[in-house]
Amino acid sequence: MHGLGVALAAALLACACASTREAVGAGALTAQGPVTVSWQDPAGFSEPTFGAMTVDRGTWIRPLAEYLREQAERLLPPGHRLDVELLDVNRAGEYEPGRTPAGSDFRVVRDIYPPRIHLRFRHLDGSGAVVAEGERRLVDVGFLQRSGALDTDPLRFEKRLLDDWLRRELGAR
């Protein structure tokens, strides 16, 4: 019985690991307002969607997309539209194996692991004419020097990177 119990436990663990490696898939926010945000499947992103002992199924992509839409709506001139597709995201920090007493992976944030976002966008004016479009590869190599000591938002570095891009692309209002 002992061998059967071990085999059963191993099989259950293998199934659990397989199910935790699923990412959220490609998607988009529900259409509302002048800003649309969509994304590729996070499983193909530079950002790991899982570590050996860490489950990160790309569930952070939707809150990041919602933030992008909210911020863009504030800066977008009346009547204009903005369509953004997140092509790749590599969040600040990296998973480093075995850095805890239990030997599990966890995210280590160092200046050598800056946040990076690759996106495609299209900005249209009120008549539908293209104001600007293209792809941008965003990176913030000084992200740790600008961090707020009390900010605990796990997406704070990526959000600030998007804020910087929006201000450059749409201008401050």
Residue, then its C-alpha position, 0 to 999 in steps of 0.5 A: m500500500h505504501g508504494l501505491g500511496v506514493a504513486l497516487a500522490a505523485a500522480l496528483l502532484a503532476c496533475a496539479c502542476a500541469s493545471t497551474r501552468e495554464a496562463v489566462g490566454a489572449g484576451a481583451l477588456t470588455a469594450q467600453g469608452p474610447v480606449t480598448v486594450s487587448w493582449q497576447d497569451p501571457a504564456g508566450f510573454s518574456e515574463p515567466t507564467f510559472g516558477a518551479m514552486t511558484v504559481d503565476r498564471g498571468t492573472w496580473i495581465r487584466p489588472l494591468a490592462e484595466y489600469l492602462r485603460e483608466q489612465a489613457e481615458r484621462l489623457l485622451p482628448p475628447g472624441h479621440r480613440l486609442d487601441v492598445e495591444l500588449l504584445d509582451v510584458n516582462r515585469a520588474g524582477e525575476y524568479e530566482p530558484g531556491r532562495t527560501p528555506a523551503g527551496s521555492d522560487f520567488r521574485v527578486v527585484r533588482d536593478i538588473y531586472p527592469p520592467r519591459i513592455h512591448l505594445r502596439f497602438r493606434h490613436l485616432d482623432g474624432s474624425g477617425a484619422v490616424v494621429a499616431e500608430g506603431e509599436r513601442r518597446l518600453v523599459d525603465v532602467g532606473f525603476l528602483q531609483r524612482s520607487g516610492a518606499l511605501d508603494t506595495d502594489p505588485l504592478r507599480f513598476e509596470k504601471r509607472l512605465l505605462d504612465d510615462w508612455l501615455r504622457r509622452e504619447l498623448g501629452a499631459r492635460 
